[in-house]
Amino acid sequence: MVKSSSYFVVKVILTVIVSVFVLMPCGCTSYEQMGETAAEGRRRHIRNSRINQQQLMADLDTFWLTDKPSRLTDKRIP
């Protein structure tokens, strides 16, 4: 019983390690797609990251209710 479960664990760990080493070279290091230069790919990646960050901040503002004025008073305070 212990021998078969330890064999299964070792098999899973080896599968994960092999898949990481196979998929690692084609990860996020190459930004460009077909038909665009490396600089264009980096700019696209940076733009997507900036837009994602802006959307995250907008979602957090909505969650914390800081996206709208409070309207606690009808007087405008400078």
PDB file as gemmi writes it, atoms N, CA and C in Angstrom:
CRYST1    1.000    1.000    1.000  90.00  90.00  90.00 P 1                      
ATOM      1  N   MET A   1       0.823  -1.192   0.000  1.00  0.00           N  
ATOM      2  CA  MET A   1       0.000   0.000   0.000  1.00  0.00           C  
ATOM      3  C   MET A   1       0.865   1.252   0.000  1.00  0.00           C  
ATOM      4  N   VAL A   2       1.839   1.325   0.886  1.00  0.00           N  
ATOM      5  CA  VAL A   2       2.708   2.486   0.971  1.00  0.00           C  
ATOM      6  C   VAL A   2       3.580   2.593  -0.268  1.00  0.00           C  
ATOM      7  N   LYS A   3       4.026   1.452  -0.778  1.00  0.00           N  
ATOM      8  CA  LYS A   3       4.906   1.463  -1.938  1.00  0.00           C  
ATOM      9  C   LYS A   3       4.179   2.004  -3.169  1.00  0.00           C  
ATOM     10  N   SER A   4       2.935   1.623  -3.381  1.00  0.00           N  
ATOM     11  CA  SER A   4       2.209   2.090  -4.557  1.00  0.00           C  
ATOM     12  C   SER A   4       1.863   3.577  -4.449  1.00  0.00           C  
ATOM     13  N   SER A   5       1.540   4.058  -3.248  1.00  0.00           N  
ATOM     14  CA  SER A   5       1.224   5.481  -3.104  1.00  0.00           C  
ATOM     15  C   SER A   5       2.471   6.338  -3.255  1.00  0.00           C  
ATOM     16  N   SER A   6       3.602   5.869  -2.740  1.00  0.00           N  
ATOM     17  CA  SER A   6       4.833   6.636  -2.910  1.00  0.00           C  
ATOM     18  C   SER A   6       5.260   6.647  -4.382  1.00  0.00           C  
ATOM     19  N   TYR A   7       5.016   5.550  -5.092  1.00  0.00           N  
ATOM     20  CA  TYR A   7       5.311   5.497  -6.519  1.00  0.00           C  
ATOM     21  C   TYR A   7       4.444   6.511  -7.267  1.00  0.00           C  
ATOM     22  N   PHE A   8       3.180   6.620  -6.899  1.00  0.00           N  
ATOM     23  CA  PHE A   8       2.273   7.577  -7.523  1.00  0.00           C  
ATOM     24  C   PHE A   8       2.739   9.015  -7.270  1.00  0.00           C  
ATOM     25  N   VAL A   9       3.161   9.319  -6.051  1.00  0.00           N  
ATOM     26  CA  VAL A   9       3.624  10.666  -5.706  1.00  0.00           C  
ATOM     27  C   VAL A   9       4.872  11.017  -6.509  1.00  0.00           C  
ATOM     28  N   VAL A  10       5.803  10.090  -6.602  1.00  0.00           N  
ATOM     29  CA  VAL A  10       7.024  10.323  -7.362  1.00  0.00           C  
ATOM     30  C   VAL A  10       6.688  10.532  -8.841  1.00  0.00           C  
ATOM     31  N   LYS A  11       5.751   9.758  -9.353  1.00  0.00           N  
ATOM     32  CA  LYS A  11       5.357   9.885 -10.754  1.00  0.00           C  
ATOM     33  C   LYS A  11       4.736  11.254 -11.010  1.00  0.00           C  
ATOM     34  N   VAL A  12       3.883  11.725 -10.100  1.00  0.00           N  
ATOM     35  CA  VAL A  12       3.258  13.040 -10.259  1.00  0.00           C  
ATOM     36  C   VAL A  12       4.312  14.141 -10.198  1.00  0.00           C  
ATOM     37  N   ILE A  13       5.235  14.051  -9.260  1.00  0.00           N  
ATOM     38  CA  ILE A  13       6.279  15.072  -9.118  1.00  0.00           C  
ATOM     39  C   ILE A  13       7.146  15.111 -10.368  1.00  0.00           C  
ATOM     40  N   LEU A  14       7.536  13.958 -10.886  1.00  0.00           N  
ATOM     41  CA  LEU A  14       8.346  13.926 -12.102  1.00  0.00           C  
ATOM     42  C   LEU A  14       7.578  14.491 -13.296  1.00  0.00           C  
ATOM     43  N   THR A  15       6.286  14.215 -13.369  1.00  0.00           N  
ATOM     44  CA  THR A  15       5.474  14.764 -14.461  1.00  0.00           C  
ATOM     45  C   THR A  15       5.424  16.279 -14.386  1.00  0.00           C  
ATOM     46  N   VAL A  16       5.274  16.818 -13.199  1.00  0.00           N  
ATOM     47  CA  VAL A  16       5.235  18.271 -13.029  1.00  0.00           C  
ATOM     48  C   VAL A  16       6.584  18.887 -13.400  1.00  0.00           C  
ATOM     49  N   ILE A  17       7.660  18.279 -12.953  1.00  0.00           N  
ATOM     50  CA  ILE A  17       8.999  18.808 -13.250  1.00  0.00           C  
ATOM     51  C   ILE A  17       9.269  18.788 -14.749  1.00  0.00           C  
ATOM     52  N   VAL A  18       8.942  17.696 -15.406  1.00  0.00           N  
ATOM     53  CA  VAL A  18       9.171  17.597 -16.851  1.00  0.00           C  
ATOM     54  C   VAL A  18       8.312  18.609 -17.594  1.00  0.00           C  
ATOM     55  N   SER A  19       7.051  18.746 -17.204  1.00  0.00           N  
ATOM     56  CA  SER A  19       6.184  19.702 -17.900  1.00  0.00           C  
ATOM     57  C   SER A  19       6.651  21.138 -17.684  1.00  0.00           C  
ATOM     58  N   VAL A  20       7.194  21.458 -16.508  1.00  0.00           N  
ATOM     59  CA  VAL A  20       7.719  22.802 -16.268  1.00  0.00           C  
ATOM     60  C   VAL A  20       8.912  23.069 -17.172  1.00  0.00           C  
ATOM     61  N   PHE A  21       9.816  22.112 -17.295  1.00  0.00           N  
ATOM     62  CA  PHE A  21      10.984  22.319 -18.141  1.00  0.00           C  
ATOM     63  C   PHE A  21      10.636  22.340 -19.618  1.00  0.00           C  
ATOM     64  N   VAL A  22       9.577  21.681 -20.006  1.00  0.00           N  
ATOM     65  CA  VAL A  22       9.161  21.706 -21.408  1.00  0.00           C  
ATOM     66  C   VAL A  22       8.454  23.018 -21.729  1.00  0.00           C  
ATOM     67  N   LEU A  23       7.604  23.503 -20.822  1.00  0.00           N  
ATOM     68  CA  LEU A  23       6.820  24.703 -21.083  1.00  0.00           C  
ATOM     69  C   LEU A  23       7.545  25.999 -20.732  1.00  0.00           C  
ATOM     70  N   MET A  24       8.628  25.923 -19.967  1.00  0.00           N  
ATOM     71  CA  MET A  24       9.329  27.119 -19.540  1.00  0.00           C  
ATOM     72  C   MET A  24       9.899  27.930 -20.712  1.00  0.00           C  
ATOM     73  N   PRO A  25      10.522  27.335 -21.711  1.00  0.00           N  
ATOM     74  CA  PRO A  25      11.084  28.152 -22.790  1.00  0.00           C  
ATOM     75  C   PRO A  25      10.034  28.929 -23.573  1.00  0.00           C  
ATOM     76  N   CYS A  26       8.803  28.461 -23.637  1.00  0.00           N  
ATOM     77  CA  CYS A  26       7.791  29.194 -24.401  1.00  0.00           C  
ATOM     78  C   CYS A  26       6.861  29.956 -23.479  1.00  0.00           C  
ATOM     79  N   GLY A  27       7.378  30.423 -22.366  1.00  0.00           N  
ATOM     80  CA  GLY A  27       6.562  31.168 -21.419  1.00  0.00           C  
ATOM     81  C   GLY A  27       6.466  32.634 -21.782  1.00  0.00           C  
ATOM     82  N   CYS A  28       6.601  33.514 -20.814  1.00  0.00           N  
ATOM     83  CA  CYS A  28       6.375  34.944 -21.018  1.00  0.00           C  
ATOM     84  C   CYS A  28       7.623  35.683 -21.492  1.00  0.00           C  
ATOM     85  N   THR A  29       8.680  34.981 -21.845  1.00  0.00           N  
ATOM     86  CA  THR A  29       9.894  35.673 -22.238  1.00  0.00           C  
ATOM     87  C   THR A  29       9.831  36.214 -23.651  1.00  0.00           C  
ATOM     88  N   SER A  30       9.067  35.610 -24.521  1.00  0.00           N  
ATOM     89  CA  SER A  30       8.961  36.140 -25.877  1.00  0.00           C  
ATOM     90  C   SER A  30       7.638  36.873 -26.004  1.00  0.00           C  
ATOM     91  N   TYR A  31       7.712  38.191 -26.136  1.00  0.00           N  
ATOM     92  CA  TYR A  31       6.515  39.019 -26.179  1.00  0.00           C  
ATOM     93  C   TYR A  31       5.921  39.105 -27.574  1.00  0.00           C  
ATOM     94  N   GLU A  32       6.770  38.981 -28.594  1.00  0.00           N  
ATOM     95  CA  GLU A  32       6.300  39.250 -29.939  1.00  0.00           C  
ATOM     96  C   GLU A  32       5.498  38.090 -30.497  1.00  0.00           C  
ATOM     97  N   GLN A  33       4.565  38.441 -31.358  1.00  0.00           N  
ATOM     98  CA  GLN A  33       3.792  37.461 -32.093  1.00  0.00           C  
ATOM     99  C   GLN A  33       4.228  37.550 -33.546  1.00  0.00           C  
ATOM    100  N   MET A  34       3.658  36.719 -34.378  1.00  0.00           N  
ATOM    101  CA  MET A  34       4.020  36.758 -35.785  1.00  0.00           C  
ATOM    102  C   MET A  34       3.642  38.111 -36.376  1.00  0.00           C  
ATOM    103  N   GLY A  35       4.554  38.734 -37.098  1.00  0.00           N  
ATOM    104  CA  GLY A  35       4.275  39.995 -37.761  1.00  0.00           C  
ATOM    105  C   GLY A  35       4.577  41.217 -36.932  1.00  0.00           C  
ATOM    106  N   GLU A  36       5.139  41.064 -35.732  1.00  0.00           N  
ATOM    107  CA  GLU A  36       5.500  42.236 -34.942  1.00  0.00           C  
ATOM    108  C   GLU A  36       6.897  42.051 -34.378  1.00  0.00           C  
ATOM    109  N   THR A  37       7.556  43.171 -34.165  1.00  0.00           N  
ATOM    110  CA  THR A  37       8.921  43.126 -33.651  1.00  0.00           C  
ATOM    111  C   THR A  37       8.897  42.907 -32.137  1.00  0.00           C  
ATOM    112  N   ALA A  38      10.079  42.679 -31.581  1.00  0.00           N  
ATOM    113  CA  ALA A  38      10.176  42.482 -30.138  1.00  0.00           C  
ATOM    114  C   ALA A  38       9.776  43.744 -29.384  1.00  0.00           C  
ATOM    115  N   ALA A  39      10.129  44.916 -29.923  1.00  0.00           N  
ATOM    116  CA  ALA A  39       9.766  46.178 -29.263  1.00  0.00           C  
ATOM    117  C   ALA A  39       8.250  46.364 -29.255  1.00  0.00           C  
ATOM    118  N   GLU A  40       7.593  46.040 -30.358  1.00  0.00           N  
ATOM    119  CA  GLU A  40       6.134  46.151 -30.403  1.00  0.00           C  
ATOM    120  C   GLU A  40       5.490  45.182 -29.424  1.00  0.00           C  
ATOM    121  N   GLY A  41       6.040  43.992 -29.306  1.00  0.00           N  
ATOM    122  CA  GLY A  41       5.510  43.015 -28.358  1.00  0.00           C  
ATOM    123  C   GLY A  41       5.652  43.483 -26.921  1.00  0.00           C  
ATOM    124  N   ARG A  42       6.820  44.080 -26.597  1.00  0.00           N  
ATOM    125  CA  ARG A  42       7.021  44.608 -25.242  1.00  0.00           C  
ATOM    126  C   ARG A  42       6.051  45.741 -24.950  1.00  0.00           C  
ATOM    127  N   ARG A  43       5.852  46.647 -25.946  1.00  0.00           N  
ATOM    128  CA  ARG A  43       4.903  47.746 -25.743  1.00  0.00           C  
ATOM    129  C   ARG A  43       3.493  47.218 -25.532  1.00  0.00           C  
ATOM    130  N   ARG A  44       3.099  46.190 -26.283  1.00  0.00           N  
ATOM    131  CA  ARG A  44       1.769  45.603 -26.124  1.00  0.00           C  
ATOM    132  C   ARG A  44       1.626  44.979 -24.743  1.00  0.00           C  
ATOM    133  N   HIS A  45       2.676  44.297 -24.305  1.00  0.00           N  
ATOM    134  CA  HIS A  45       2.655  43.647 -22.991  1.00  0.00           C  
ATOM    135  C   HIS A  45       2.557  44.690 -21.874  1.00  0.00           C  
ATOM    136  N   ILE A  46       3.325  45.770 -21.991  1.00  0.00           N  
ATOM    137  CA  ILE A  46       3.295  46.833 -20.984  1.00  0.00           C  
ATOM    138  C   ILE A  46       1.932  47.511 -20.976  1.00  0.00           C  
ATOM    139  N   ARG A  47       1.364  47.750 -22.164  1.00  0.00           N  
ATOM    140  CA  ARG A  47       0.041  48.379 -22.251  1.00  0.00           C  
ATOM    141  C   ARG A  47      -1.018  47.504 -21.601  1.00  0.00           C  
ATOM    142  N   ASN A  48      -0.983  46.188 -21.865  1.00  0.00           N  
ATOM    143  CA  ASN A  48      -1.948  45.274 -21.252  1.00  0.00           C  
ATOM    144  C   ASN A  48      -1.796  45.251 -19.734  1.00  0.00           C  
ATOM    145  N   SER A  49      -0.568  45.247 -19.258  1.00  0.00           N  
ATOM    146  CA  SER A  49      -0.342  45.259 -17.805  1.00  0.00           C  
ATOM    147  C   SER A  49      -0.878  46.541 -17.183  1.00  0.00           C  
ATOM    148  N   ARG A  50      -0.655  47.698 -17.862  1.00  0.00           N  
ATOM    149  CA  ARG A  50      -1.141  48.972 -17.348  1.00  0.00           C  
ATOM    150  C   ARG A  50      -2.669  49.010 -17.312  1.00  0.00           C  
ATOM    151  N   ILE A  51      -3.310  48.510 -18.368  1.00  0.00           N  
ATOM    152  CA  ILE A  51      -4.776  48.488 -18.409  1.00  0.00           C  
ATOM    153  C   ILE A  51      -5.329  47.563 -17.331  1.00  0.00           C  
ATOM    154  N   ASN A  52      -4.689  46.414 -17.134  1.00  0.00           N  
ATOM    155  CA  ASN A  52      -5.136  45.485 -16.087  1.00  0.00           C  
ATOM    156  C   ASN A  52      -5.009  46.118 -14.708  1.00  0.00           C  
ATOM    157  N   GLN A  53      -3.923  46.859 -14.492  1.00  0.00           N  
ATOM    158  CA  GLN A  53      -3.738  47.517 -13.199  1.00  0.00           C  
ATOM    159  C   GLN A  53      -4.800  48.597 -12.996  1.00  0.00           C  
ATOM    160  N   GLN A  54      -5.119  49.367 -14.037  1.00  0.00           N  
ATOM    161  CA  GLN A  54      -6.152  50.390 -13.928  1.00  0.00           C  
ATOM    162  C   GLN A  54      -7.510  49.768 -13.628  1.00  0.00           C  
ATOM    163  N   GLN A  55      -7.814  48.646 -14.269  1.00  0.00           N  
ATOM    164  CA  GLN A  55      -9.090  47.982 -14.014  1.00  0.00           C  
ATOM    165  C   GLN A  55      -9.154  47.435 -12.596  1.00  0.00           C  
ATOM    166  N   LEU A  56      -8.033  46.907 -12.115  1.00  0.00           N  
ATOM    167  CA  LEU A  56      -7.994  46.410 -10.745  1.00  0.00           C  
ATOM    168  C   LEU A  56      -8.221  47.544  -9.754  1.00  0.00           C  
ATOM    169  N   MET A  57      -7.587  48.709  -9.983  1.00  0.00           N  
ATOM    170  CA  MET A  57      -7.775  49.839  -9.089  1.00  0.00           C  
ATOM    171  C   MET A  57      -9.212  50.343  -9.141  1.00  0.00           C  
ATOM    172  N   ALA A  58      -9.830  50.337 -10.316  1.00  0.00           N  
ATOM    173  CA  ALA A  58     -11.230  50.758 -10.424  1.00  0.00           C  
ATOM    174  C   ALA A  58     -12.136  49.790  -9.669  1.00  0.00           C  
ATOM    175  N   ASP A  59     -11.856  48.504  -9.757  1.00  0.00           N  
ATOM    176  CA  ASP A  59     -12.644  47.523  -9.017  1.00  0.00           C  
ATOM    177  C   ASP A  59     -12.484  47.702  -7.515  1.00  0.00           C  
ATOM    178  N   LEU A  60     -11.260  47.975  -7.068  1.00  0.00           N  
ATOM    179  CA  LEU A  60     -11.045  48.201  -5.641  1.00  0.00           C  
ATOM    180  C   LEU A  60     -11.738  49.478  -5.172  1.00  0.00           C  
ATOM    181  N   ASP A  61     -11.705  50.527  -5.995  1.00  0.00           N  
ATOM    182  CA  ASP A  61     -12.415  51.760  -5.633  1.00  0.00           C  
ATOM    183  C   ASP A  61     -13.915  51.506  -5.509  1.00  0.00           C  
ATOM    184  N   THR A  62     -14.461  50.700  -6.407  1.00  0.00           N  
ATOM    185  CA  THR A  62     -15.882  50.366  -6.324  1.00  0.00           C  
ATOM    186  C   THR A  62     -16.175  49.556  -5.064  1.00  0.00           C  
ATOM    187  N   PHE A  63     -15.299  48.617  -4.745  1.00  0.00           N  
ATOM    188  CA  PHE A  63     -15.494  47.778  -3.559  1.00  0.00           C  
ATOM    189  C   PHE A  63     -15.450  48.618  -2.281  1.00  0.00           C  
ATOM    190  N   TRP A  64     -14.487  49.538  -2.202  1.00  0.00           N  
ATOM    191  CA  TRP A  64     -14.354  50.369  -0.998  1.00  0.00           C  
ATOM    192  C   TRP A  64     -15.253  51.596  -1.038  1.00  0.00           C  
ATOM    193  N   LEU A  65     -16.085  51.725  -2.084  1.00  0.00           N  
ATOM    194  CA  LEU A  65     -17.045  52.821  -2.233  1.00  0.00           C  
ATOM    195  C   LEU A  65     -16.369  54.182  -2.297  1.00  0.00           C  
ATOM    196  N   THR A  66     -15.215  54.257  -2.913  1.00  0.00           N  
ATOM    197  CA  THR A  66     -14.512  55.533  -3.059  1.00  0.00           C  
ATOM    198  C   THR A  66     -14.601  56.056  -4.480  1.00  0.00           C  
ATOM    199  N   ASP A  67     -15.414  55.441  -5.315  1.00  0.00           N  
ATOM    200  CA  ASP A  67     -15.492  55.856  -6.711  1.00  0.00           C  
ATOM    201  C   ASP A  67     -16.538  56.940  -6.943  1.00  0.00           C  
ATOM    202  N   LYS A  68     -17.394  57.236  -5.959  1.00  0.00           N  
ATOM    203  CA  LYS A  68     -18.441  58.245  -6.108  1.00  0.00           C  
ATOM    204  C   LYS A  68     -18.360  59.221  -4.945  1.00  0.00           C  
ATOM    205  N   PRO A  69     -18.815  60.452  -5.142  1.00  0.00           N  
ATOM    206  CA  PRO A  69     -18.836  61.399  -4.024  1.00  0.00           C  
ATOM    207  C   PRO A  69     -19.819  60.940  -2.943  1.00  0.00           C  
ATOM    208  N   SER A  70     -19.591  61.363  -1.721  1.00  0.00           N  
ATOM    209  CA  SER A  70     -20.388  60.852  -0.607  1.00  0.00           C  
ATOM    210  C   SER A  70     -21.775  61.468  -0.517  1.00  0.00           C  
ATOM    211  N   ARG A  71     -21.961  62.706  -0.900  1.00  0.00           N  
ATOM    212  CA  ARG A  71     -23.251  63.399  -0.848  1.00  0.00           C  
ATOM    213  C   ARG A  71     -23.805  63.486   0.587  1.00  0.00           C  
ATOM    214  N   LEU A  72     -22.928  63.634   1.549  1.00  0.00           N  
ATOM    215  CA  LEU A  72     -23.376  63.768   2.929  1.00  0.00           C  
ATOM    216  C   LEU A  72     -23.904  65.164   3.223  1.00  0.00           C  
ATOM    217  N   THR A  73     -23.484  66.147   2.453  1.00  0.00           N  
ATOM    218  CA  THR A  73     -23.968  67.505   2.656  1.00  0.00           C  
ATOM    219  C   THR A  73     -24.330  68.111   1.300  1.00  0.00           C  
ATOM    220  N   ASP A  74     -25.261  69.037   1.325  1.00  0.00           N  
ATOM    221  CA  ASP A  74     -25.620  69.699   0.079  1.00  0.00           C  
ATOM    222  C   ASP A  74     -24.769  70.940  -0.151  1.00  0.00           C  
ATOM    223  N   LYS A  75     -23.955  71.341   0.819  1.00  0.00           N  
ATOM    224  CA  LYS A  75     -23.067  72.486   0.700  1.00  0.00           C  
ATOM    225  C   LYS A  75     -21.753  72.070   0.046  1.00  0.00           C  
ATOM    226  N   ARG A  76     -21.279  72.923  -0.836  1.00  0.00           N  
ATOM    227  CA  ARG A  76     -19.992  72.652  -1.474  1.00  0.00           C  
ATOM    228  C   ARG A  76     -18.888  73.192  -0.571  1.00  0.00           C  
ATOM    229  N   ILE A  77     -17.991  72.328  -0.163  1.00  0.00           N  
ATOM    230  CA  ILE A  77     -16.898  72.721   0.721  1.00  0.00           C  
ATOM    231  C   ILE A  77     -15.617  72.804  -0.105  1.00  0.00           C  
ATOM    232  N   PRO A  78     -14.971  73.978  -0.082  1.00  0.00           N  
ATOM    233  CA  PRO A  78     -13.775  74.125  -0.916  1.00  0.00           C  
ATOM    234  C   PRO A  78     -12.589  73.352  -0.396  1.00  0.00           C  
TER     235      PRO A  78                                                      
END                                                                             
